[in-house]
């Protein structure tokens, strides 16, 4: 990983896979190795340039483009069936949101996206609840109330 850090290589990862495809990971890797997959916390501690994406539709999960399932996988390290996927790699909600927004825009090379900041495009969503205040087990129940592109509402529930 030192070379990746030195060269500022960006890695895009999808915690939804452990969450949604746990049976395959257990069958093919076993429990011990499965818990070492997607070592998000360790990579961040090593200063690896990292972000999240859904990678839809590469998983058979019902809604592979739903970012909240991916975030839940990262902040709980539990699969949909409750399997422990390595709780030593749990990250906090703020970090998960930054990896999904600011860091994703940076790694993809998008300028003026990924943050609510003067000079940035006003692309954002409002949610039906405070994602920072809810139980992490309920993150996959969060719904988007409104979507704004360039400051204009383009979707309202």
N, C-alpha and C positions, 0 to 999 in steps of 0.2 A: 504493500500500500504506500510505502514511502515514495516510490516513483510516481504513483498516481497523484499524490499530494504535490510533489515537486513540479509536475507537468500540468497541474490544475485540471486533470481529467475529471469530467463529470460523470456520475453514475446515476441512472434513473432506476428506481426499484418500486416494486408493487407489493406491499404487505398483504394485499387481498389474497395472494396465492396460498400462503399458509392458512389463512382464515377459511378460504373456500374449498381448497383442494387437499385438506389434511389427510384424507385416507391414502392418497397417492404418495405423499411425503413419508408417512409412516411405513407404508408397504415397501417403498423403494429405498429409503434411507435409514429407517429405524428411528426410534424416539430420540436417542442421544444426538445423532447428527442432525435430525430435523430441528432440534432446538438451537442449533448453531446457524441455521439458515437465516438470511436477512438480518445480520448483526448490526442493525441501524445504530444503536447507542454506541457500540464499539467503533464503528466507522466514523461517527461524528466526533468522538473523543480523539480520534487520530487525525481530525481535520480534513477528512475526505470530502470532496465536493459532491454532495448527494442531494437528490430530490425525490419526490414521490410522483407517481402517475397511476392511473387505473389500468392502463394497458388493454383496455377493452377492444375487442371482445375475446381476448385470449383465454378467458376462463369460462367455464360452463355455469358460473354463478348467475342467478336470475337477472340481476341488473349489474353487469360487469363495469358499467361506466359510473356507478354510484361511488363518489369519493368517500362517503361516510363509512362504508364498510372497510375500505382501505385504511382510513384513519383509525377506526376501531381496532383493527388488527395490530396497528403500530402501538397504540396506547394501552392495550390490554394484553397483547401477546397470547391471546386465546383464540382458538379456532371456533367456528360456528357451533360446534358440538361441545365446547368447553375444554377441549384438549389444551394443556399448557404447552405453548410454543416457545418457551424460553423467557421467563419473566425477568431475567437479568438484562434483557434487551429492551424493556419497556421505555418509551420516551413520553414526555409530557405533551399535553394538548397543544400548547403554544408552539412547540418545536414541530409537531406534526403539521400544523396549519402553515407554518413558514416553509416547510419542505414541499408542501402542496401548492403554494402560491409564489412567494418571492423567489425561492430557490429554483423552482421549475421554470419560471420565466427567465431567470438568469442562465441556467444551463441550456435552455432551448435557444438562447440568443435573442429573445424578445426584449426590445427596449421599451421603457416606460409602461411596463405591465407588472402585475404581481404584488403591488403595494398600493395602499391608499395614501398617496403622497402628492404634493404639489408638483405639477408637470407630468404626472402619470395619467394614463387613460382611466377614466372612471368606470371600470368594469368591475362589478361586485354583485354580491347576493345578500339578501336578508333571509334569516332563518326563523323557523317557528319557535325556537327556544335558544337560550344562551348556551352555546356548545361548551363554554368554559365552566359552566356551573352544574352541568348534569352529570349523572353517574356515567362513567366511561362505558358501561355495559349497554347504555341506551343510545349511544352515538349513531347506530345504524337506524334509529327511528327518527332522526332529524330530517325535516323536510325544508326545501327551499320555498320561501314565501314569494320572493320577487327576485328577478334577475335584471341587472342594469348593464347596458353596453354603451360606452361613451356617455354615461350619465343619464341615459334614457331608459325607462322601464320597458323591457321587451317581453317580460313574462310576469304574470301575477297569478297566484293560486286562487 
